[in-house]
Amino acid sequence: MSFANMKQNRNDAISKLVAAGAGNSEKKSYGDDRMWKPTVDKAGNGYAVIRFLPAGEGEDLPWVRYWDHGFKGSTGRWYIEKSLTSIGQQDPVSELNSQLWNTGRDEDKETARQRKRRLHHVSNILVVSDSANPENEGKVFLYEYGKKIMDKIMDVMQPQFADETPVNPFDFWAGANFKLKIRQVEGYRNYDKSEFDSAVALFDGDEAQLEEVYNKLYKLSEFTSPESYKSYADLKQKMFEVIGEAEVASGLTTSQTVELNTTKEPVTGNSVESPIIDTPNIGEGDDGDGEDTLSYFAKLASQ
């Protein structure tokens, strides 16, 4: 939709965004200069102020979400791939995790935990303040973030107390800046102290500046395009190369091994998908914030 239509329809945005966020998607961020990442000091602390931006023309939501898997196999190789479950298709790693979990063995459950899906969100943002990289200020970027930050977005859109007014943080006129506060807690990045500021119009509502920003928004649809995902067969081959077929055979029953080795055609829709085991968050700190996952594992895999 055009800038004018976005302005006219913005009053209906909060209910739509809350419904979408309550329900249940990429180009790799490694080396992508469209992606903004906060900088932390040697102690693991960081601070920046960003503004989440509205959905661009032709897009329904100001965010997309996708899942990926990132783990090192017994062969010493890394598996770093987006999960086909992001686009409603069967994924070999999710299937294997479900089968491992259902064996009932503690060691298999731990393996499934280590290989679990990780959730990512991507939105357009305006960098308001970035003292570590002042050249980023005033520019539009893509920002990849995890569940913790998404929870804060949902909380401000649907406050729990009667004296609090719902705020659509993606709104140009009635949104709010987000103060990103990063700490190092037990070896992981922690975002608990991050918070939204009071609602205020971006650029004091100057429509010329707002429209300029709006016209710079990046398309989010590429993150959910099936063309950006590898096929089931290719992912299964990669999985076997990383973990070794012997490991799979030793951990599963004969019928499970045959099922996993059966070539499957792509299937859309979750109604026919195998159960997905989303195991407890073990060793993920802040639930694996988006900006630290794919890029981190990509660096390890390239070493």
KENUSE-551868 format. One record per residue (C-alpha): chain; residue number from 0; x, y, z; residue in three letters. Coordinates in steps of 0.001 Angstrom, whole numbers. Layout:
<pts>
{pt A; NUM; {X; Y; Z}; ALA};
...
</pts>
This chain:
<pts>
{pt A; 0; {0; 0; 0}; MET};
{pt A; 1; {1036; 3593; -517}; SER};
{pt A; 2; {2279; 5909; 2241}; PHE};
{pt A; 3; {-1089; 7716; 2217}; ALA};
{pt A; 4; {-3053; 4461; 2619}; ASN};
{pt A; 5; {-714; 3281; 5382}; MET};
{pt A; 6; {-1395; 6504; 7305}; LYS};
{pt A; 7; {-5160; 6204; 6815}; GLN};
{pt A; 8; {-5342; 2567; 7945}; ASN};
{pt A; 9; {-2906; 2727; 10862}; ARG};
{pt A; 10; {-5634; 2901; 13541}; ASN};
{pt A; 11; {-6546; -725; 12817}; ASP};
{pt A; 12; {-2957; -1911; 13115}; ALA};
{pt A; 13; {-2649; -2941; 16779}; ILE};
{pt A; 14; {-5435; -5535; 16760}; SER};
{pt A; 15; {-4093; -6992; 13529}; LYS};
{pt A; 16; {-536; -7172; 14836}; LEU};
{pt A; 17; {-1560; -8712; 18169}; VAL};
{pt A; 18; {-3538; -11420; 16366}; ALA};
{pt A; 19; {-627; -12166; 14068}; ALA};
{pt A; 20; {1913; -12214; 16900}; GLY};
{pt A; 21; {-172; -14589; 18972}; ALA};
{pt A; 22; {-223; -17135; 16184}; GLY};
{pt A; 23; {2402; -18867; 14992}; ASN};
{pt A; 24; {10887; -16706; 6802}; SER};
{pt A; 25; {15532; -15231; 5070}; GLU};
{pt A; 26; {18519; -14529; 3565}; LYS};
{pt A; 27; {21447; -15377; 5804}; LYS};
{pt A; 28; {22438; -12378; 7850}; SER};
{pt A; 29; {26133; -13285; 7683}; TYR};
{pt A; 30; {27788; -10662; 5498}; GLY};
{pt A; 31; {24501; -8873; 4690}; ASP};
{pt A; 32; {25088; -5131; 5005}; ASP};
{pt A; 33; {21336; -4519; 5169}; ARG};
{pt A; 34; {21344; -6118; 8617}; MET};
{pt A; 35; {21983; -3960; 11673}; TRP};
{pt A; 36; {23600; -5540; 14720}; LYS};
{pt A; 37; {24160; -3897; 18108}; PRO};
{pt A; 38; {27746; -3602; 19283}; THR};
{pt A; 39; {28800; -4766; 22730}; VAL};
{pt A; 40; {31930; -3975; 24736}; ASP};
{pt A; 41; {34428; -6459; 26153}; LYS};
{pt A; 42; {32139; -7089; 29129}; ALA};
{pt A; 43; {29274; -7982; 26802}; GLY};
{pt A; 44; {27261; -4822; 27476}; ASN};
{pt A; 45; {25675; -2685; 24799}; GLY};
{pt A; 46; {23149; 86; 24287}; TYR};
{pt A; 47; {21343; 1530; 21281}; ALA};
{pt A; 48; {18014; 3137; 20439}; VAL};
{pt A; 49; {16025; 1903; 17448}; ILE};
{pt A; 50; {12584; 2498; 16013}; ARG};
{pt A; 51; {10582; -392; 14582}; PHE};
{pt A; 52; {9045; 594; 11241}; LEU};
{pt A; 53; {5678; -245; 9649}; PRO};
{pt A; 54; {4951; -2821; 6988}; ALA};
{pt A; 55; {6067; -1786; 3534}; GLY};
{pt A; 56; {4011; -1583; 383}; GLU};
{pt A; 57; {2417; -4920; -495}; GLY};
{pt A; 58; {3213; -6500; 2890}; GLU};
{pt A; 59; {685; -7246; 5617}; ASP};
{pt A; 60; {2918; -7325; 8690}; LEU};
{pt A; 61; {5985; -5376; 9815}; PRO};
{pt A; 62; {7819; -8585; 10677}; TRP};
{pt A; 63; {8445; -12082; 9374}; VAL};
{pt A; 64; {9448; -15130; 11350}; ARG};
{pt A; 65; {11368; -18242; 10461}; TYR};
{pt A; 66; {13114; -21163; 12168}; TRP};
{pt A; 67; {16545; -22606; 11625}; ASP};
{pt A; 68; {18837; -25329; 12970}; HIS};
{pt A; 69; {22488; -24764; 13846}; GLY};
{pt A; 70; {24617; -27524; 15375}; PHE};
{pt A; 71; {27897; -29371; 15001}; LYS};
{pt A; 72; {27682; -33061; 14140}; GLY};
{pt A; 73; {29807; -36004; 15194}; SER};
{pt A; 74; {31676; -35720; 11882}; THR};
{pt A; 75; {33011; -32328; 12957}; GLY};
{pt A; 76; {30962; -30534; 10313}; ARG};
{pt A; 77; {28280; -27909; 10938}; TRP};
{pt A; 78; {24634; -27967; 9948}; TYR};
{pt A; 79; {23405; -24374; 9512}; ILE};
{pt A; 80; {20163; -24286; 7568}; GLU};
{pt A; 81; {16712; -22744; 7640}; LYS};
{pt A; 82; {13957; -25171; 8587}; SER};
{pt A; 83; {11317; -26025; 6016}; LEU};
{pt A; 84; {8764; -25873; 8830}; THR};
{pt A; 85; {9013; -22081; 8402}; SER};
{pt A; 86; {7019; -22433; 5185}; ILE};
{pt A; 87; {4734; -25247; 6335}; GLY};
{pt A; 88; {6734; -28152; 4914}; GLN};
{pt A; 89; {8312; -31234; 6437}; GLN};
{pt A; 90; {11903; -30854; 7596}; ASP};
{pt A; 91; {14320; -33788; 8123}; PRO};
{pt A; 92; {15980; -32398; 11273}; VAL};
{pt A; 93; {12636; -31719; 12954}; SER};
{pt A; 94; {11534; -35245; 12076}; GLU};
{pt A; 95; {14701; -36785; 13455}; LEU};
{pt A; 96; {14388; -34704; 16637}; ASN};
{pt A; 97; {10849; -35951; 17143}; SER};
{pt A; 98; {11966; -39531; 16701}; GLN};
{pt A; 99; {14903; -39107; 19069}; LEU};
{pt A; 100; {12682; -37516; 21707}; TRP};
{pt A; 101; {10192; -40354; 21465}; ASN};
{pt A; 102; {12772; -43067; 22157}; THR};
{pt A; 103; {12502; -42112; 25825}; GLY};
{pt A; 104; {16281; -42200; 26309}; ARG};
{pt A; 105; {17792; -39248; 28146}; ASP};
{pt A; 106; {20786; -39086; 25819}; GLU};
{pt A; 107; {18504; -38901; 22779}; ASP};
{pt A; 108; {16445; -36126; 24366}; LYS};
{pt A; 109; {19622; -34152; 25034}; GLU};
{pt A; 110; {20670; -34563; 21392}; THR};
{pt A; 111; {17259; -33301; 20283}; ALA};
{pt A; 112; {17609; -30298; 22596}; ARG};
{pt A; 113; {20970; -29417; 21087}; GLN};
{pt A; 114; {19500; -29559; 17574}; ARG};
{pt A; 115; {16180; -27874; 18268}; LYS};
{pt A; 116; {14616; -25262; 16054}; ARG};
{pt A; 117; {15454; -21643; 16812}; ARG};
{pt A; 118; {12953; -18873; 16204}; LEU};
{pt A; 119; {13931; -15636; 14458}; HIS};
{pt A; 120; {12024; -12457; 13620}; HIS};
{pt A; 121; {13051; -9836; 11073}; VAL};
{pt A; 122; {11774; -6240; 10890}; SER};
{pt A; 123; {12735; -2954; 9323}; ASN};
{pt A; 124; {14141; -468; 11816}; ILE};
{pt A; 125; {15480; 3065; 11917}; LEU};
{pt A; 126; {18617; 3428; 14002}; VAL};
{pt A; 127; {18019; 6419; 16278}; VAL};
{pt A; 128; {21164; 6187; 18400}; SER};
{pt A; 129; {24194; 3936; 18019}; ASP};
{pt A; 130; {27152; 5486; 19819}; SER};
{pt A; 131; {29432; 2588; 18886}; ALA};
{pt A; 132; {28659; 3115; 15177}; ASN};
{pt A; 133; {27315; 6656; 14749}; PRO};
{pt A; 134; {27420; 6296; 10968}; GLU};
{pt A; 135; {24349; 4017; 11300}; ASN};
{pt A; 136; {22185; 6690; 12892}; GLU};
{pt A; 137; {19277; 7879; 10785}; GLY};
{pt A; 138; {19511; 4893; 8426}; LYS};
{pt A; 139; {17034; 2087; 7702}; VAL};
{pt A; 140; {18199; -1479; 8311}; PHE};
{pt A; 141; {16818; -4971; 8711}; LEU};
{pt A; 142; {17013; -6216; 12283}; TYR};
{pt A; 143; {16876; -9871; 13284}; GLU};
{pt A; 144; {15749; -10582; 16835}; TYR};
{pt A; 145; {14565; -13369; 19105}; GLY};
{pt A; 146; {11617; -14245; 21291}; LYS};
{pt A; 147; {12551; -11968; 24192}; LYS};
{pt A; 148; {12298; -8819; 22128}; ILE};
{pt A; 149; {9169; -10055; 20366}; MET};
{pt A; 150; {7581; -10601; 23777}; ASP};
{pt A; 151; {8311; -6973; 24664}; LYS};
{pt A; 152; {6665; -5858; 21417}; ILE};
{pt A; 153; {3567; -7922; 22206}; MET};
{pt A; 154; {3461; -6633; 25802}; ASP};
{pt A; 155; {3392; -2992; 24741}; VAL};
{pt A; 156; {618; -3687; 22223}; MET};
{pt A; 157; {-1549; -5451; 24798}; GLN};
{pt A; 158; {-713; -4057; 28269}; PRO};
{pt A; 159; {-1870; -5913; 31380}; GLN};
{pt A; 160; {-3033; -2954; 33471}; PHE};
{pt A; 161; {-5960; -571; 33099}; ALA};
{pt A; 162; {-3823; 2576; 33379}; ASP};
{pt A; 163; {-1661; 1569; 30408}; GLU};
{pt A; 164; {-2535; 2503; 26833}; THR};
{pt A; 165; {-1818; 53; 23999}; PRO};
{pt A; 166; {980; 1256; 21744}; VAL};
{pt A; 167; {1744; 85; 18241}; ASN};
{pt A; 168; {5558; 339; 18227}; PRO};
{pt A; 169; {5599; 75; 14416}; PHE};
{pt A; 170; {3504; 3230; 13959}; ASP};
{pt A; 171; {5165; 6383; 12594}; PHE};
{pt A; 172; {2943; 8767; 14527}; TRP};
{pt A; 173; {2011; 6960; 17735}; ALA};
{pt A; 174; {4846; 4467; 18080}; GLY};
{pt A; 175; {7786; 4500; 20467}; ALA};
{pt A; 176; {11547; 4220; 20361}; ASN};
{pt A; 177; {13028; 981; 21683}; PHE};
{pt A; 178; {15958; 1224; 24062}; LYS};
{pt A; 179; {18032; -1884; 23476}; LEU};
{pt A; 180; {19987; -2735; 26627}; LYS};
{pt A; 181; {22291; -5732; 26409}; ILE};
{pt A; 182; {24001; -7475; 29309}; ARG};
{pt A; 183; {26099; -10602; 29543}; GLN};
{pt A; 184; {24387; -13044; 31922}; VAL};
{pt A; 185; {25794; -16526; 32519}; GLU};
{pt A; 186; {27684; -16398; 29253}; GLY};
{pt A; 187; {24757; -15314; 27080}; TYR};
{pt A; 188; {23370; -12023; 25845}; ARG};
{pt A; 189; {20428; -10880; 27935}; ASN};
{pt A; 190; {17828; -8323; 26841}; TYR};
{pt A; 191; {15582; -8236; 29917}; ASP};
{pt A; 192; {16269; -4552; 30677}; LYS};
{pt A; 193; {15406; -3399; 27165}; SER};
{pt A; 194; {12272; -1259; 27034}; GLU};
{pt A; 195; {10077; 1009; 24966}; PHE};
{pt A; 196; {10167; 4735; 25604}; ASP};
{pt A; 197; {7046; 6917; 25744}; SER};
{pt A; 198; {5001; 7096; 22546}; ALA};
{pt A; 199; {6076; 9934; 20280}; VAL};
{pt A; 200; {5815; 10706; 16576}; ALA};
{pt A; 201; {8935; 9927; 14600}; LEU};
{pt A; 202; {10562; 13128; 13256}; PHE};
{pt A; 203; {7797; 15061; 15059}; ASP};
{pt A; 204; {5405; 13763; 12428}; GLY};
{pt A; 205; {7143; 15478; 9530}; ASP};
{pt A; 206; {5529; 13634; 6634}; GLU};
{pt A; 207; {8255; 14425; 4122}; ALA};
{pt A; 208; {10843; 12684; 6332}; GLN};
{pt A; 209; {8466; 9843; 7176}; LEU};
{pt A; 210; {7703; 9166; 3539}; GLU};
{pt A; 211; {11417; 9180; 2757}; GLU};
{pt A; 212; {11949; 6495; 5403}; VAL};
{pt A; 213; {8923; 4539; 4182}; TYR};
{pt A; 214; {10324; 4423; 657}; ASN};
{pt A; 215; {13567; 2922; 1991}; LYS};
{pt A; 216; {11940; -109; 3652}; LEU};
{pt A; 217; {13353; -3475; 2643}; TYR};
{pt A; 218; {11067; -6226; 1397}; LYS};
{pt A; 219; {10470; -8883; 4038}; LEU};
{pt A; 220; {8797; -11369; 1689}; SER};
{pt A; 221; {12128; -12860; 630}; GLU};
{pt A; 222; {12486; -14401; 4088}; PHE};
{pt A; 223; {9363; -16499; 3561}; THR};
{pt A; 224; {9829; -17243; -123}; SER};
{pt A; 225; {10058; -21011; -811}; PRO};
{pt A; 226; {12761; -20244; -3365}; GLU};
{pt A; 227; {15104; -19223; -536}; SER};
{pt A; 228; {14874; -22676; 1121}; TYR};
{pt A; 229; {16706; -25838; 172}; LYS};
{pt A; 230; {14688; -28903; -779}; SER};
{pt A; 231; {13837; -31675; 1687}; TYR};
{pt A; 232; {16168; -34053; -183}; ALA};
{pt A; 233; {19096; -31610; -85}; ASP};
{pt A; 234; {18609; -30896; 3627}; LEU};
{pt A; 235; {18403; -34603; 4432}; LYS};
{pt A; 236; {21617; -35270; 2555}; GLN};
{pt A; 237; {23331; -32426; 4382}; LYS};
{pt A; 238; {22034; -33721; 7720}; MET};
{pt A; 239; {23453; -37195; 7091}; PHE};
{pt A; 240; {26785; -35711; 6034}; GLU};
{pt A; 241; {26975; -33735; 9284}; VAL};
{pt A; 242; {25824; -36292; 11831}; ILE};
{pt A; 243; {26718; -39497; 9982}; GLY};
{pt A; 244; {24220; -42154; 8933}; GLU};
{pt A; 245; {25677; -44585; 11475}; ALA};
{pt A; 246; {24534; -42322; 14310}; GLU};
{pt A; 247; {21012; -42224; 12936}; VAL};
{pt A; 248; {20845; -45985; 12523}; ALA};
{pt A; 249; {22145; -46647; 16036}; SER};
{pt A; 250; {19643; -44302; 17672}; GLY};
{pt A; 251; {16415; -45339; 15955}; LEU};
{pt A; 252; {14377; -48443; 15379}; THR};
{pt A; 253; {14464; -50113; 11979}; THR};
{pt A; 254; {11084; -48673; 10988}; SER};
{pt A; 255; {12120; -45168; 12026}; GLN};
{pt A; 256; {15348; -45410; 10039}; THR};
{pt A; 257; {13483; -46600; 6956}; VAL};
{pt A; 258; {10979; -43767; 7337}; GLU};
{pt A; 259; {13697; -41123; 7617}; LEU};
{pt A; 260; {15539; -42524; 4599}; ASN};
{pt A; 261; {12414; -42501; 2468}; THR};
{pt A; 262; {12439; -39749; -131}; THR};
{pt A; 263; {9521; -37385; 430}; LYS};
{pt A; 264; {7863; -34948; -1883}; GLU};
{pt A; 265; {7426; -31377; -615}; PRO};
{pt A; 266; {4138; -31017; 1211}; VAL};
{pt A; 267; {2586; -27712; 2127}; THR};
{pt A; 268; {330; -27187; 5108}; GLY};
{pt A; 269; {909; -28142; 8727}; ASN};
{pt A; 270; {-1972; -30600; 8879}; SER};
{pt A; 271; {122; -33393; 7347}; VAL};
{pt A; 272; {3417; -32493; 8930}; GLU};
{pt A; 273; {5084; -34804; 11408}; SER};
{pt A; 274; {4933; -33646; 15041}; PRO};
{pt A; 275; {7652; -31121; 15848}; ILE};
{pt A; 276; {9405; -31427; 19164}; ILE};
{pt A; 277; {10191; -27954; 20443}; ASP};
{pt A; 278; {12329; -28992; 23366}; THR};
{pt A; 279; {13028; -26820; 26410}; PRO};
{pt A; 280; {15429; -23903; 25966}; ASN};
{pt A; 281; {18671; -25522; 27017}; ILE};
{pt A; 282; {21841; -23468; 26645}; GLY};
{pt A; 283; {20246; -20675; 24617}; GLU};
{pt A; 284; {20401; -17821; 27117}; GLY};
{pt A; 285; {17985; -15241; 25756}; ASP};
{pt A; 286; {16245; -17837; 23613}; ASP};
{pt A; 287; {18796; -17373; 20905}; GLY};
{pt A; 288; {18463; -13767; 19791}; ASP};
{pt A; 289; {18337; -13683; 16020}; GLY};
{pt A; 290; {21339; -11525; 15296}; GLU};
{pt A; 291; {23698; -13884; 17149}; ASP};
{pt A; 292; {22719; -17228; 15668}; THR};
{pt A; 293; {23210; -17742; 11956}; LEU};
{pt A; 294; {26081; -15264; 11743}; SER};
{pt A; 295; {27807; -16835; 14741}; TYR};
{pt A; 296; {27538; -20386; 13439}; PHE};
{pt A; 297; {28452; -19309; 9922}; ALA};
{pt A; 298; {31703; -17903; 11247}; LYS};
{pt A; 299; {32441; -21131; 13101}; LEU};
{pt A; 300; {31694; -23233; 10041}; ALA};
{pt A; 301; {34026; -21138; 7888}; SER};
{pt A; 302; {36982; -21548; 10263}; GLN};
</pts>
